[in-house]
Amino acid sequence: MTREMLEELLERFTGMMEEMQDIRENGNHVNQLILKTENRVNEIETDLSGLQQNLRKLDQKFILVESLMRTKVKRQIIRSVS
């Protein structure tokens, strides 16, 4: 191999190494974005779970209020009939 061929080979090898470093950095950036997205999804899942629990509690309270209102109406009817 001539000196020129070796220099050209070295330049190509250096270029390939730089490209590999860019790919590695981009891969790391993508991994960071994926981790952030996964964390956000977990936060949203926790929020949704809390909302579901709140809805169940509200539903139970509405049932209780409805029951109390029916009882009150029945008492009023009984009083008016008496």
WONOR-V422506 format. One record per residue. N is the residue number from 1. PSI is psi in radians with two decimals (none if undefined). Layout:
n=N psi=PSI
n=N psi=PSI
//
This chain:
n=1 psi=2.47
n=2 psi=2.89
n=3 psi=-0.70
n=4 psi=-0.69
n=5 psi=-0.73
n=6 psi=-0.72
n=7 psi=-0.74
n=8 psi=-0.73
n=9 psi=-0.73
n=10 psi=-0.72
n=11 psi=-0.77
n=12 psi=-0.74
n=13 psi=-0.74
n=14 psi=-0.76
n=15 psi=-0.73
n=16 psi=-0.67
n=17 psi=-0.70
n=18 psi=-0.73
n=19 psi=-0.70
n=20 psi=-0.68
n=21 psi=-0.73
n=22 psi=-0.76
n=23 psi=-0.74
n=24 psi=-0.78
n=25 psi=-0.74
n=26 psi=-0.68
n=27 psi=-0.73
n=28 psi=-0.72
n=29 psi=-0.76
n=30 psi=-0.74
n=31 psi=-0.71
n=32 psi=-0.74
n=33 psi=-0.69
n=34 psi=-0.78
n=35 psi=-0.74
n=36 psi=-0.73
n=37 psi=-0.75
n=38 psi=-0.73
n=39 psi=-0.73
n=40 psi=-0.71
n=41 psi=-0.74
n=42 psi=-0.70
n=43 psi=-0.75
n=44 psi=-0.71
n=45 psi=-0.73
n=46 psi=-0.76
n=47 psi=-0.76
n=48 psi=-0.69
n=49 psi=-0.75
n=50 psi=-0.72
n=51 psi=-0.70
n=52 psi=-0.74
n=53 psi=-0.74
n=54 psi=-0.71
n=55 psi=-0.70
n=56 psi=-0.77
n=57 psi=-0.76
n=58 psi=-0.73
n=59 psi=-0.76
n=60 psi=-0.71
n=61 psi=-0.70
n=62 psi=-0.70
n=63 psi=-0.76
n=64 psi=-0.80
n=65 psi=-0.76
n=66 psi=-0.75
n=67 psi=-0.77
n=68 psi=-0.70
n=69 psi=-0.71
n=70 psi=-0.74
n=71 psi=-0.75
n=72 psi=-0.77
n=73 psi=-0.74
n=74 psi=-0.74
n=75 psi=-0.72
n=76 psi=-0.69
n=77 psi=-0.77
n=78 psi=-0.72
n=79 psi=-0.72
n=80 psi=-0.51
n=81 psi=-0.60
n=82 psi=none
//
